[in-house]
Amino acid sequence: MKKIRVWDLPLRLFHWTLVLLVVAAIVAQKIGGDAMLWHFRFGYAALTLVLFRIVWGLVGSRYARFSDFVKRPSAAIAYIKEMRSGTSIKSLGHNPIGSFSVLALLAIILIQTISGLFASDEHDHKGPLAKFLSETWPERIGEFHADVSGTLIYILVGLHVVAIAYYYFIKKENLVKPMITGDKEVDCEAPSAEDSSRIRLFALVILLVCAVGVYFVVML
């Protein structure tokens, strides 16, 4: 067995920072009042991270790229059958099921953060772009933001945690540790993901560009 780098540092920081931001945004929303200002700020930061992840999925390191792990639905069905028969092979990056989980989470958080820009609620908390819509639309979007997409986030996060627990207790595979250290143990030859200072600086530039873009949208 030998260790190879699978998850680069930018991807790991994205993952855990997004977890913290989602939790913080939910807590701020539950508190309400003045904490809603932080709810919006956490949302802007989450939008920045999701935009970064989309770009990183196109130009990032090997296992972070969508081209490496996005599979057809038929591949996911085949993987489920292999799991049931005990013949599934460990994936270095995201397995076919995990790939759909990643895409679903990115999509719903993107929808949630963008809808928050246009939303308003009964307490007159308004997103920065709500002023560009007619009177009724911000409230409708606010209801969608709180009830529909918010609920979907709870469901997807819950499924994500259940999947991690299943792999840990049933398949004896720790999915959390590699997302902390970046490394996985393999018993065959496999290419490592690039995680050099150069690629980390490249990721930082992309993140800053995304942050500036979100800032200008918020300040419209």
PyRosetta script that sets phi, psi and omega in degrees:
from pyrosetta import init, pose_from_sequence

init()
pose = pose_from_sequence("MKKIRVWDLPLRLFHWTLVLLVVAAIVAQKIGGDAMLWHFRFGYAALTLVLFRIVWGLVGSRYARFSDFVKRPSAAIAYIKEMRSGTSIKSLGHNPIGSFSVLALLAIILIQTISGLFASDEHDHKGPLAKFLSETWPERIGEFHADVSGTLIYILVGLHVVAIAYYYFIKKENLVKPMITGDKEVDCEAPSAEDSSRIRLFALVILLVCAVGVYFVVML")
pose.set_psi(1, 139.6)
pose.set_omega(1, 175.4)
pose.set_phi(2, -139.7)
pose.set_psi(2, 157.6)
pose.set_omega(2, -178.8)
pose.set_phi(3, -94.3)
pose.set_psi(3, 138.1)
pose.set_omega(3, 171.7)
pose.set_phi(4, -130.0)
pose.set_psi(4, 151.5)
pose.set_omega(4, 178.1)
pose.set_phi(5, -78.7)
pose.set_psi(5, 121.0)
pose.set_omega(5, 179.0)
pose.set_phi(6, -108.4)
pose.set_psi(6, -50.0)
pose.set_omega(6, -177.5)
pose.set_phi(7, -103.9)
pose.set_psi(7, 117.3)
pose.set_omega(7, 179.7)
pose.set_phi(8, -70.5)
pose.set_psi(8, 162.8)
pose.set_omega(8, -177.6)
pose.set_phi(9, -59.4)
pose.set_psi(9, -44.7)
pose.set_omega(9, 178.4)
pose.set_phi(10, -56.8)
pose.set_psi(10, -40.1)
pose.set_omega(10, -179.4)
pose.set_phi(11, -67.7)
pose.set_psi(11, -40.8)
pose.set_omega(11, 179.4)
pose.set_phi(12, -65.5)
pose.set_psi(12, -42.8)
pose.set_omega(12, 178.1)
pose.set_phi(13, -64.9)
pose.set_psi(13, -39.4)
pose.set_omega(13, 175.7)
pose.set_phi(14, -57.8)
pose.set_psi(14, -49.0)
pose.set_omega(14, -175.2)
pose.set_phi(15, -58.5)
pose.set_psi(15, -54.0)
pose.set_omega(15, -174.2)
pose.set_phi(16, -74.6)
pose.set_psi(16, -31.9)
pose.set_omega(16, 176.6)
pose.set_phi(17, -68.0)
pose.set_psi(17, -39.0)
pose.set_omega(17, 178.4)
pose.set_phi(18, -64.7)
pose.set_psi(18, -39.7)
pose.set_omega(18, 176.4)
pose.set_phi(19, -57.3)
pose.set_psi(19, -48.4)
pose.set_omega(19, -179.1)
pose.set_phi(20, -63.0)
pose.set_psi(20, -40.7)
pose.set_omega(20, -178.5)
pose.set_phi(21, -66.5)
pose.set_psi(21, -41.2)
pose.set_omega(21, 179.2)
pose.set_phi(22, -63.9)
pose.set_psi(22, -45.2)
pose.set_omega(22, 178.6)
pose.set_phi(23, -62.9)
pose.set_psi(23, -44.2)
pose.set_omega(23, -179.0)
pose.set_phi(24, -64.3)
pose.set_psi(24, -39.5)
pose.set_omega(24, 179.4)
pose.set_phi(25, -64.6)
pose.set_psi(25, -40.1)
pose.set_omega(25, 178.9)
pose.set_phi(26, -65.7)
pose.set_psi(26, -44.1)
pose.set_omega(26, 179.7)
pose.set_phi(27, -62.8)
pose.set_psi(27, -44.0)
pose.set_omega(27, -180.0)
pose.set_phi(28, -62.8)
pose.set_psi(28, -38.6)
pose.set_omega(28, 179.3)
pose.set_phi(29, -66.6)
pose.set_psi(29, -38.7)
pose.set_omega(29, 179.2)
pose.set_phi(30, -67.0)
pose.set_psi(30, -36.5)
pose.set_omega(30, 178.7)
pose.set_phi(31, -68.8)
pose.set_psi(31, -43.8)
pose.set_omega(31, 178.6)
pose.set_phi(32, 72.4)
pose.set_psi(32, -166.1)
pose.set_omega(32, 179.2)
pose.set_phi(33, 61.6)
pose.set_psi(33, -134.3)
pose.set_omega(33, -178.9)
pose.set_phi(34, -65.3)
pose.set_psi(34, -22.0)
pose.set_omega(34, 180.0)
pose.set_phi(35, -66.8)
pose.set_psi(35, -17.3)
pose.set_omega(35, 179.5)
pose.set_phi(36, -64.4)
pose.set_psi(36, -26.4)
pose.set_omega(36, 175.0)
pose.set_phi(37, -60.1)
pose.set_psi(37, -40.8)
pose.set_omega(37, 178.3)
pose.set_phi(38, -73.6)
pose.set_psi(38, -30.6)
pose.set_omega(38, 175.4)
pose.set_phi(39, -58.2)
pose.set_psi(39, -44.7)
pose.set_omega(39, 178.2)
pose.set_phi(40, -65.5)
pose.set_psi(40, -43.1)
pose.set_omega(40, -179.3)
pose.set_phi(41, -62.7)
pose.set_psi(41, -42.2)
pose.set_omega(41, 177.3)
pose.set_phi(42, -63.3)
pose.set_psi(42, -36.7)
pose.set_omega(42, 177.7)
pose.set_phi(43, -64.7)
pose.set_psi(43, -42.5)
pose.set_omega(43, 177.9)
pose.set_phi(44, -62.0)
pose.set_psi(44, -41.8)
pose.set_omega(44, -180.0)
pose.set_phi(45, -65.3)
pose.set_psi(45, -40.2)
pose.set_omega(45, 178.9)
pose.set_phi(46, -65.0)
pose.set_psi(46, -39.7)
pose.set_omega(46, 177.3)
pose.set_phi(47, -62.1)
pose.set_psi(47, -42.5)
pose.set_omega(47, 177.4)
pose.set_phi(48, -58.4)
pose.set_psi(48, -44.6)
pose.set_omega(48, -178.2)
pose.set_phi(49, -67.2)
pose.set_psi(49, -40.2)
pose.set_omega(49, -179.8)
pose.set_phi(50, -66.0)
pose.set_psi(50, -40.8)
pose.set_omega(50, 176.7)
pose.set_phi(51, -61.8)
pose.set_psi(51, -41.9)
pose.set_omega(51, 176.4)
pose.set_phi(52, -59.0)
pose.set_psi(52, -44.9)
pose.set_omega(52, -177.0)
pose.set_phi(53, -64.7)
pose.set_psi(53, -35.0)
pose.set_omega(53, 178.0)
pose.set_phi(54, -64.3)
pose.set_psi(54, -45.6)
pose.set_omega(54, 178.3)
pose.set_phi(55, -65.5)
pose.set_psi(55, -41.6)
pose.set_omega(55, -179.5)
pose.set_phi(56, -65.0)
pose.set_psi(56, -28.1)
pose.set_omega(56, 176.6)
pose.set_phi(57, -70.1)
pose.set_psi(57, -13.7)
pose.set_omega(57, 178.7)
pose.set_phi(58, -101.5)
pose.set_psi(58, -35.1)
pose.set_omega(58, -172.1)
pose.set_phi(59, -125.3)
pose.set_psi(59, 2.9)
pose.set_omega(59, -176.0)
pose.set_phi(60, -78.7)
pose.set_psi(60, -164.6)
pose.set_omega(60, -178.0)
pose.set_phi(61, -71.0)
pose.set_psi(61, 171.6)
pose.set_omega(61, -169.4)
pose.set_phi(62, -47.8)
pose.set_psi(62, -58.2)
pose.set_omega(62, -172.0)
pose.set_phi(63, -82.4)
pose.set_psi(63, -8.2)
pose.set_omega(63, 176.4)
pose.set_phi(64, -85.7)
pose.set_psi(64, -16.2)
pose.set_omega(64, -175.0)
pose.set_phi(65, -77.0)
pose.set_psi(65, 140.5)
pose.set_omega(65, 177.7)
pose.set_phi(66, -59.1)
pose.set_psi(66, -34.3)
pose.set_omega(66, -179.2)
pose.set_phi(67, -62.8)
pose.set_psi(67, -21.4)
pose.set_omega(67, -179.4)
pose.set_phi(68, -83.7)
pose.set_psi(68, -35.5)
pose.set_omega(68, -171.2)
pose.set_phi(69, -121.2)
pose.set_psi(69, -12.6)
pose.set_omega(69, 179.0)
pose.set_phi(70, -75.8)
pose.set_psi(70, 120.9)
pose.set_omega(70, -176.4)
pose.set_phi(71, -119.0)
pose.set_psi(71, 168.2)
pose.set_omega(71, 174.2)
pose.set_phi(72, -74.2)
pose.set_psi(72, 155.6)
pose.set_omega(72, 176.6)
pose.set_phi(73, -55.2)
pose.set_psi(73, -32.8)
pose.set_omega(73, 179.8)
pose.set_phi(74, -62.1)
pose.set_psi(74, -33.3)
pose.set_omega(74, 178.4)
pose.set_phi(75, -67.9)
pose.set_psi(75, -37.2)
pose.set_omega(75, 178.2)
pose.set_phi(76, -67.0)
pose.set_psi(76, -41.0)
pose.set_omega(76, 178.9)
pose.set_phi(77, -63.5)
pose.set_psi(77, -43.5)
pose.set_omega(77, 178.8)
pose.set_phi(78, -63.1)
pose.set_psi(78, -38.1)
pose.set_omega(78, -179.8)
pose.set_phi(79, -65.8)
pose.set_psi(79, -39.6)
pose.set_omega(79, 178.3)
pose.set_phi(80, -62.2)
pose.set_psi(80, -42.8)
pose.set_omega(80, 178.4)
pose.set_phi(81, -62.6)
pose.set_psi(81, -39.7)
pose.set_omega(81, 178.7)
pose.set_phi(82, -66.3)
pose.set_psi(82, -37.3)
pose.set_omega(82, 177.2)
pose.set_phi(83, -63.1)
pose.set_psi(83, -41.6)
pose.set_omega(83, -179.2)
pose.set_phi(84, -66.7)
pose.set_psi(84, -32.8)
pose.set_omega(84, -179.3)
pose.set_phi(85, -90.3)
pose.set_psi(85, -7.0)
pose.set_omega(85, 179.4)
pose.set_phi(86, 78.0)
pose.set_psi(86, 20.3)
pose.set_omega(86, -177.8)
pose.set_phi(87, -109.8)
pose.set_psi(87, 5.4)
pose.set_omega(87, -178.2)
pose.set_phi(88, -68.4)
pose.set_psi(88, 146.0)
pose.set_omega(88, -178.7)
pose.set_phi(89, -103.4)
pose.set_psi(89, 139.8)
pose.set_omega(89, 178.5)
pose.set_phi(90, -61.1)
pose.set_psi(90, 135.7)
pose.set_omega(90, 178.1)
pose.set_phi(91, -94.4)
pose.set_psi(91, 141.9)
pose.set_omega(91, 176.9)
pose.set_phi(92, -70.4)
pose.set_psi(92, -48.3)
pose.set_omega(92, 176.7)
pose.set_phi(93, -94.8)
pose.set_psi(93, -139.4)
pose.set_omega(93, 176.9)
pose.set_phi(94, -77.1)
pose.set_psi(94, 134.8)
pose.set_omega(94, 173.9)
pose.set_phi(95, -76.2)
pose.set_psi(95, 170.8)
pose.set_omega(95, -176.3)
pose.set_phi(96, -55.8)
pose.set_psi(96, -37.0)
pose.set_omega(96, 178.2)
pose.set_phi(97, -70.3)
pose.set_psi(97, -44.9)
pose.set_omega(97, 179.9)
pose.set_phi(98, -61.8)
pose.set_psi(98, -32.2)
pose.set_omega(98, -179.3)
pose.set_phi(99, -63.8)
pose.set_psi(99, -40.4)
pose.set_omega(99, 178.4)
pose.set_phi(100, -70.0)
pose.set_psi(100, -32.5)
pose.set_omega(100, 176.4)
pose.set_phi(101, -64.7)
pose.set_psi(101, -43.3)
pose.set_omega(101, 178.9)
pose.set_phi(102, -61.8)
pose.set_psi(102, -48.2)
pose.set_omega(102, -178.7)
pose.set_phi(103, -62.9)
pose.set_psi(103, -40.6)
pose.set_omega(103, -179.7)
pose.set_phi(104, -65.4)
pose.set_psi(104, -43.5)
pose.set_omega(104, 179.7)
pose.set_phi(105, -65.3)
pose.set_psi(105, -42.8)
pose.set_omega(105, 177.9)
pose.set_phi(106, -62.2)
pose.set_psi(106, -41.9)
pose.set_omega(106, -177.8)
pose.set_phi(107, -65.8)
pose.set_psi(107, -45.4)
pose.set_omega(107, -175.8)
pose.set_phi(108, -72.1)
pose.set_psi(108, -34.9)
pose.set_omega(108, 176.9)
pose.set_phi(109, -70.0)
pose.set_psi(109, -35.3)
pose.set_omega(109, 175.7)
pose.set_phi(110, -63.4)
pose.set_psi(110, -45.4)
pose.set_omega(110, 178.1)
pose.set_phi(111, -62.5)
pose.set_psi(111, -42.5)
pose.set_omega(111, -178.2)
pose.set_phi(112, -63.7)
pose.set_psi(112, -44.7)
pose.set_omega(112, -177.1)
pose.set_phi(113, -72.5)
pose.set_psi(113, -38.0)
pose.set_omega(113, 178.6)
pose.set_phi(114, -68.8)
pose.set_psi(114, -42.2)
pose.set_omega(114, 178.4)
pose.set_phi(115, -62.9)
pose.set_psi(115, -33.0)
pose.set_omega(115, 178.2)
pose.set_phi(116, -63.4)
pose.set_psi(116, -26.6)
pose.set_omega(116, 177.9)
pose.set_phi(117, -65.8)
pose.set_psi(117, -27.0)
pose.set_omega(117, -175.4)
pose.set_phi(118, -107.9)
pose.set_psi(118, -1.6)
pose.set_omega(118, -169.6)
pose.set_phi(119, -88.0)
pose.set_psi(119, 157.0)
pose.set_omega(119, 168.2)
pose.set_phi(120, -142.7)
pose.set_psi(120, 160.9)
pose.set_omega(120, 179.8)
pose.set_phi(121, -130.0)
pose.set_psi(121, -175.6)
pose.set_omega(121, -176.5)
pose.set_phi(122, -67.9)
pose.set_psi(122, -15.0)
pose.set_omega(122, 178.9)
pose.set_phi(123, -95.4)
pose.set_psi(123, 10.0)
pose.set_omega(123, 177.6)
pose.set_phi(124, 66.8)
pose.set_psi(124, 27.5)
pose.set_omega(124, 170.0)
pose.set_phi(125, -83.9)
pose.set_psi(125, 120.6)
pose.set_omega(125, -174.2)
pose.set_phi(126, -122.3)
pose.set_psi(126, 140.5)
pose.set_omega(126, 172.6)
pose.set_phi(127, -69.4)
pose.set_psi(127, 158.9)
pose.set_omega(127, -174.7)
pose.set_phi(128, -65.2)
pose.set_psi(128, -19.8)
pose.set_omega(128, -179.1)
pose.set_phi(129, -104.3)
pose.set_psi(129, 2.9)
pose.set_omega(129, -179.5)
pose.set_phi(130, -62.0)
pose.set_psi(130, -27.9)
pose.set_omega(130, -177.4)
pose.set_phi(131, -66.4)
pose.set_psi(131, -16.4)
pose.set_omega(131, -179.1)
pose.set_phi(132, -87.8)
pose.set_psi(132, -2.9)
pose.set_omega(132, -179.0)
pose.set_phi(133, -108.8)
pose.set_psi(133, 161.6)
pose.set_omega(133, 175.5)
pose.set_phi(134, -67.6)
pose.set_psi(134, 169.3)
pose.set_omega(134, -168.7)
pose.set_phi(135, -59.1)
pose.set_psi(135, -39.6)
pose.set_omega(135, -172.9)
pose.set_phi(136, -82.0)
pose.set_psi(136, -27.2)
pose.set_omega(136, -173.5)
pose.set_phi(137, -65.4)
pose.set_psi(137, -43.0)
pose.set_omega(137, 178.6)
pose.set_phi(138, -57.6)
pose.set_psi(138, -37.2)
pose.set_omega(138, 179.1)
pose.set_phi(139, -68.6)
pose.set_psi(139, -40.7)
pose.set_omega(139, 178.0)
pose.set_phi(140, -63.1)
pose.set_psi(140, -43.6)
pose.set_omega(140, 178.8)
pose.set_phi(141, -66.0)
pose.set_psi(141, -36.3)
pose.set_omega(141, 177.9)
pose.set_phi(142, -62.6)
pose.set_psi(142, -39.6)
pose.set_omega(142, 177.1)
pose.set_phi(143, -65.1)
pose.set_psi(143, -42.3)
pose.set_omega(143, 176.9)
pose.set_phi(144, -62.5)
pose.set_psi(144, -43.4)
pose.set_omega(144, -178.6)
pose.set_phi(145, -60.3)
pose.set_psi(145, -41.9)
pose.set_omega(145, -175.7)
pose.set_phi(146, -83.6)
pose.set_psi(146, -39.9)
pose.set_omega(146, -170.4)
pose.set_phi(147, -96.4)
pose.set_psi(147, -45.9)
pose.set_omega(147, -172.4)
pose.set_phi(148, -85.9)
pose.set_psi(148, -66.7)
pose.set_omega(148, -176.1)
pose.set_phi(149, -68.5)
pose.set_psi(149, -31.8)
pose.set_omega(149, 177.4)
pose.set_phi(150, -63.3)
pose.set_psi(150, -41.7)
pose.set_omega(150, 178.1)
pose.set_phi(151, -65.9)
pose.set_psi(151, -40.1)
pose.set_omega(151, 179.1)
pose.set_phi(152, -61.7)
pose.set_psi(152, -35.9)
pose.set_omega(152, 177.4)
pose.set_phi(153, -63.0)
pose.set_psi(153, -44.3)
pose.set_omega(153, 177.8)
pose.set_phi(154, -58.5)
pose.set_psi(154, -44.0)
pose.set_omega(154, -177.6)
pose.set_phi(155, -65.0)
pose.set_psi(155, -47.8)
pose.set_omega(155, -177.3)
pose.set_phi(156, -66.8)
pose.set_psi(156, -40.7)
pose.set_omega(156, 177.4)
pose.set_phi(157, -63.6)
pose.set_psi(157, -41.0)
pose.set_omega(157, 177.8)
pose.set_phi(158, -60.9)
pose.set_psi(158, -44.6)
pose.set_omega(158, 178.0)
pose.set_phi(159, -63.4)
pose.set_psi(159, -37.1)
pose.set_omega(159, 179.1)
pose.set_phi(160, -62.6)
pose.set_psi(160, -44.1)
pose.set_omega(160, 179.6)
pose.set_phi(161, -66.7)
pose.set_psi(161, -41.4)
pose.set_omega(161, 178.5)
pose.set_phi(162, -61.2)
pose.set_psi(162, -42.0)
pose.set_omega(162, 179.5)
pose.set_phi(163, -63.0)
pose.set_psi(163, -41.8)
pose.set_omega(163, 178.5)
pose.set_phi(164, -61.9)
pose.set_psi(164, -43.3)
pose.set_omega(164, 179.3)
pose.set_phi(165, -65.0)
pose.set_psi(165, -39.6)
pose.set_omega(165, 179.1)
pose.set_phi(166, -61.2)
pose.set_psi(166, -46.4)
pose.set_omega(166, -179.3)
pose.set_phi(167, -65.9)
pose.set_psi(167, -34.4)
pose.set_omega(167, -177.0)
pose.set_phi(168, -74.4)
pose.set_psi(168, -46.6)
pose.set_omega(168, -173.5)
pose.set_phi(169, -88.8)
pose.set_psi(169, -33.0)
pose.set_omega(169, -175.9)
pose.set_phi(170, -95.7)
pose.set_psi(170, -50.9)
pose.set_omega(170, -176.9)
pose.set_phi(171, -91.7)
pose.set_psi(171, -3.1)
pose.set_omega(171, 177.8)
pose.set_phi(172, 56.8)
pose.set_psi(172, 40.8)
pose.set_omega(172, 178.8)
pose.set_phi(173, -125.2)
pose.set_psi(173, 120.6)
pose.set_omega(173, -178.8)
pose.set_phi(174, -87.9)
pose.set_psi(174, 110.2)
pose.set_omega(174, -179.4)
pose.set_phi(175, -89.4)
pose.set_psi(175, -16.8)
pose.set_omega(175, -176.3)
pose.set_phi(176, -79.8)
pose.set_psi(176, -44.0)
pose.set_omega(176, -176.2)
pose.set_phi(177, -56.3)
pose.set_psi(177, -46.9)
pose.set_omega(177, 178.4)
pose.set_phi(178, -62.0)
pose.set_psi(178, -28.5)
pose.set_omega(178, 178.5)
pose.set_phi(179, -76.7)
pose.set_psi(179, -9.1)
pose.set_omega(179, 174.7)
pose.set_phi(180, -97.5)
pose.set_psi(180, -49.1)
pose.set_omega(180, -176.3)
pose.set_phi(181, -87.7)
pose.set_psi(181, -27.1)
pose.set_omega(181, -177.1)
pose.set_phi(182, 92.2)
pose.set_psi(182, -10.9)
pose.set_omega(182, -172.5)
pose.set_phi(183, -110.2)
pose.set_psi(183, 149.8)
pose.set_omega(183, 171.8)
pose.set_phi(184, -127.5)
pose.set_psi(184, 149.0)
pose.set_omega(184, 176.6)
pose.set_phi(185, -91.8)
pose.set_psi(185, 129.0)
pose.set_omega(185, -178.8)
pose.set_phi(186, -129.8)
pose.set_psi(186, 155.6)
pose.set_omega(186, 179.5)
pose.set_phi(187, -110.8)
pose.set_psi(187, 21.4)
pose.set_omega(187, 178.4)
pose.set_phi(188, -145.9)
pose.set_psi(188, 169.3)
pose.set_omega(188, 177.6)
pose.set_phi(189, -72.9)
pose.set_psi(189, 131.4)
pose.set_omega(189, 179.6)
pose.set_phi(190, -152.0)
pose.set_psi(190, 144.5)
pose.set_omega(190, 179.8)
pose.set_phi(191, -73.1)
pose.set_psi(191, 143.6)
pose.set_omega(191, 176.8)
pose.set_phi(192, -88.7)
pose.set_psi(192, 152.7)
pose.set_omega(192, 173.9)
pose.set_phi(193, -75.7)
pose.set_psi(193, 142.4)
pose.set_omega(193, 176.9)
pose.set_phi(194, -70.8)
pose.set_psi(194, 130.9)
pose.set_omega(194, -179.6)
pose.set_phi(195, -142.6)
pose.set_psi(195, 43.4)
pose.set_omega(195, -176.9)
pose.set_phi(196, -82.6)
pose.set_psi(196, 172.5)
pose.set_omega(196, 176.2)
pose.set_phi(197, -60.6)
pose.set_psi(197, -35.2)
pose.set_omega(197, -179.6)
pose.set_phi(198, -62.6)
pose.set_psi(198, -46.3)
pose.set_omega(198, -177.2)
pose.set_phi(199, -72.7)
pose.set_psi(199, -29.9)
pose.set_omega(199, 176.9)
pose.set_phi(200, -68.4)
pose.set_psi(200, -39.4)
pose.set_omega(200, 176.3)
pose.set_phi(201, -65.6)
pose.set_psi(201, -39.9)
pose.set_omega(201, 176.7)
pose.set_phi(202, -59.1)
pose.set_psi(202, -43.3)
pose.set_omega(202, 178.8)
pose.set_phi(203, -63.9)
pose.set_psi(203, -39.5)
pose.set_omega(203, 179.6)
pose.set_phi(204, -63.2)
pose.set_psi(204, -40.8)
pose.set_omega(204, 178.4)
pose.set_phi(205, -62.1)
pose.set_psi(205, -44.0)
pose.set_omega(205, 179.0)
pose.set_phi(206, -61.7)
pose.set_psi(206, -43.6)
pose.set_omega(206, 179.3)
pose.set_phi(207, -61.1)
pose.set_psi(207, -42.9)
pose.set_omega(207, -180.0)
pose.set_phi(208, -64.7)
pose.set_psi(208, -39.1)
pose.set_omega(208, 177.8)
pose.set_phi(209, -63.4)
pose.set_psi(209, -43.7)
pose.set_omega(209, 178.0)
pose.set_phi(210, -63.1)
pose.set_psi(210, -41.1)
pose.set_omega(210, 179.8)
pose.set_phi(211, -63.5)
pose.set_psi(211, -42.3)
pose.set_omega(211, 178.9)
pose.set_phi(212, -64.3)
pose.set_psi(212, -41.0)
pose.set_omega(212, 178.8)
pose.set_phi(213, -61.3)
pose.set_psi(213, -45.5)
pose.set_omega(213, 178.7)
pose.set_phi(214, -64.8)
pose.set_psi(214, -39.9)
pose.set_omega(214, 179.7)
pose.set_phi(215, -58.9)
pose.set_psi(215, -45.6)
pose.set_omega(215, -178.3)
pose.set_phi(216, -68.0)
pose.set_psi(216, -34.5)
pose.set_omega(216, 176.5)
pose.set_phi(217, -65.5)
pose.set_psi(217, -44.7)
pose.set_omega(217, -179.5)
pose.set_phi(218, -63.7)
pose.set_psi(218, -33.6)
pose.set_omega(218, -176.5)
pose.set_phi(219, -86.3)
pose.set_psi(219, 2.0)
pose.set_omega(219, 179.7)
pose.set_phi(220, -59.6)
pose.dump_pdb("model.pdb")
